[in-house]
């Protein structure tokens, strides 16, 4: 079973600072990372920076399109025009089918704010609490966790990615 977890950090650099720890967890067999991305939001910026952590992932990775659309829905939607909003609304309905619904988006919008960061982690067969306890930086907060095997397959179908881990 795959799990999509979102970890919030108290600093804008916190999420990026865990990349080495994640590599170590993967080498030790504590976690199998299918995909990962970070959102860093320096306090002095109007919008966050996003980055897919490509050097952590392998065959099970989702496309950059998924992360771009997800981060657009979460962080940029109020800035987009009505025409794009309608298209995103249709996509949003499909994402809700896989557990990425309005509640998920609202929670992330509310908690990932200027001066903080977040790690979006798609893993297989890991226990979020166990990983959270090992993340460096003290104070990683689990915001959301979901995605069973069926929902992962649906997500890959939505984004035209038929590869599996």
C-alpha positions as CSV (number, residue, x, y, z in Angstrom):
1,X,0.0,0.0,0.0
2,X,1.2,3.5,-0.8
3,X,1.0,6.4,1.5
4,X,1.0,10.1,0.7
5,X,2.1,12.1,3.7
6,X,2.6,15.8,4.1
7,X,5.0,16.9,6.8
8,X,5.1,20.6,7.9
9,X,8.3,22.2,9.2
10,X,8.6,25.3,11.3
11,X,11.2,26.9,9.1
12,X,11.4,27.6,5.4
13,X,14.5,25.4,5.1
14,X,13.3,22.5,7.2
15,X,11.8,20.3,4.4
16,X,14.9,20.6,2.2
17,X,17.1,19.7,5.2
18,X,15.6,16.2,5.4
19,X,16.8,15.0,2.0
20,X,19.9,13.3,3.4
21,X,18.0,11.7,6.2
22,X,15.5,10.3,3.7
23,X,18.3,8.8,1.6
24,X,19.6,7.2,4.7
25,X,16.2,5.8,5.7
26,X,15.9,4.3,2.2
27,X,19.3,2.7,2.4
28,X,18.5,1.2,5.8
29,X,15.2,-0.2,4.4
30,X,13.0,1.9,6.7
31,X,11.2,3.5,3.8
32,X,10.6,3.0,0.1
33,X,10.3,6.4,-1.5
34,X,8.2,6.4,-4.6
35,X,8.2,10.2,-5.0
36,X,8.9,13.3,-3.0
37,X,8.7,17.0,-3.3
38,X,9.3,20.0,-1.1
39,X,7.6,23.3,-0.7
40,X,9.8,26.1,0.9
41,X,8.2,29.4,1.7
42,X,10.6,32.1,2.9
43,X,8.9,34.7,5.1
44,X,9.8,37.5,2.7
45,X,8.3,35.9,-0.4
46,X,4.8,36.2,-1.7
47,X,4.6,32.6,-2.9
48,X,6.5,29.3,-2.1
49,X,9.2,27.6,-4.1
50,X,8.6,24.0,-5.0
51,X,11.0,21.2,-6.0
52,X,10.6,17.5,-6.8
53,X,13.3,15.5,-5.1
54,X,14.3,13.5,-8.2
55,X,17.5,12.0,-6.8
56,X,15.5,10.1,-4.2
57,X,13.0,8.4,-6.4
58,X,12.9,5.7,-9.0
59,X,10.5,3.8,-11.2
60,X,7.5,4.5,-9.1
61,X,7.7,8.3,-9.3
62,X,4.7,10.4,-10.4
63,X,5.2,12.9,-13.1
64,X,6.2,16.5,-12.5
65,X,2.7,17.4,-13.9
66,X,1.1,15.9,-10.8
67,X,3.2,18.0,-8.4
68,X,2.7,21.1,-10.5
69,X,-1.0,20.7,-10.5
70,X,-1.2,19.8,-6.9
71,X,0.9,22.8,-5.8
72,X,-1.0,25.0,-8.2
73,X,-4.3,23.9,-6.6
74,X,-3.0,24.5,-3.1
75,X,-0.9,27.6,-3.4
76,X,-1.8,29.4,-6.6
77,X,-5.5,28.9,-7.2
78,X,-6.7,32.3,-5.8
79,X,-4.2,33.9,-8.3
80,X,-5.5,32.1,-11.4
81,X,-8.2,33.3,-13.6
82,X,-11.7,31.8,-13.9
83,X,-10.9,29.9,-17.1
84,X,-8.0,28.1,-15.5
85,X,-10.1,27.7,-12.4
86,X,-12.8,25.8,-14.3
87,X,-10.2,23.3,-15.7
88,X,-8.7,22.9,-12.3
89,X,-12.1,22.3,-10.8
90,X,-12.5,19.3,-13.1
91,X,-9.1,18.0,-12.1
92,X,-9.9,18.7,-8.5
93,X,-12.9,16.4,-8.8
94,X,-10.7,13.6,-10.0
95,X,-8.2,14.2,-7.3
96,X,-10.9,14.1,-4.7
97,X,-11.5,10.5,-5.8
98,X,-8.0,9.6,-4.6
99,X,-8.3,11.4,-1.3
100,X,-6.9,14.8,-2.3
101,X,-10.0,16.7,-1.6
102,X,-11.0,20.2,-0.4
103,X,-10.2,19.3,3.2
104,X,-6.7,18.2,2.2
105,X,-6.1,21.3,0.2
106,X,-7.6,23.6,3.0
107,X,-5.4,22.0,5.6
108,X,-2.2,22.5,3.6
109,X,-3.2,26.1,2.7
110,X,-3.9,26.9,6.3
111,X,-0.7,25.4,7.8
112,X,2.0,25.9,5.1
113,X,2.5,29.6,5.3
114,X,5.3,32.1,4.8
115,X,8.3,31.1,7.0
116,X,7.5,27.4,6.9
117,X,8.0,24.4,4.5
118,X,6.5,21.1,3.8
119,X,7.7,17.7,2.6
120,X,5.2,15.8,0.3
121,X,6.2,12.1,0.4
122,X,4.8,9.2,-1.5
123,X,6.0,6.0,0.0
124,X,5.2,2.3,0.0
125,X,4.6,0.3,3.2
126,X,5.9,2.7,5.7
127,X,4.5,3.9,9.0
128,X,4.2,7.7,9.1
129,X,4.7,7.9,12.9
130,X,7.9,5.9,12.7
131,X,9.3,8.2,10.0
132,X,8.2,11.4,11.7
133,X,10.1,10.5,14.8
134,X,13.3,10.1,12.8
135,X,13.0,13.3,10.7
136,X,15.7,15.9,11.6
137,X,14.9,19.5,12.4
138,X,12.7,18.8,15.4
139,X,9.0,19.5,15.0
140,X,7.9,17.9,11.8
141,X,4.1,17.9,12.0
142,X,2.2,15.3,10.0
143,X,-0.6,17.2,8.3
144,X,-2.1,14.5,6.1
145,X,-1.8,10.9,5.2
146,X,-3.8,8.9,2.7
147,X,-3.7,6.8,-0.5
148,X,-4.4,3.1,-0.6
149,X,-3.4,0.9,-3.5
150,X,-6.6,1.6,-5.4
151,X,-6.2,5.4,-5.0
152,X,-2.6,5.3,-6.1
153,X,-3.6,3.4,-9.3
154,X,-6.4,6.0,-9.9
155,X,-3.9,8.8,-9.4
156,X,-1.5,7.3,-12.0
157,X,-4.4,6.9,-14.4
158,X,-5.4,10.6,-14.0
159,X,-1.8,11.7,-14.8
160,X,-1.2,9.1,-17.6
161,X,1.5,7.3,-15.6
162,X,1.1,3.6,-16.0
163,X,4.3,2.6,-14.3
164,X,4.2,1.0,-10.9
165,X,6.9,0.4,-8.4
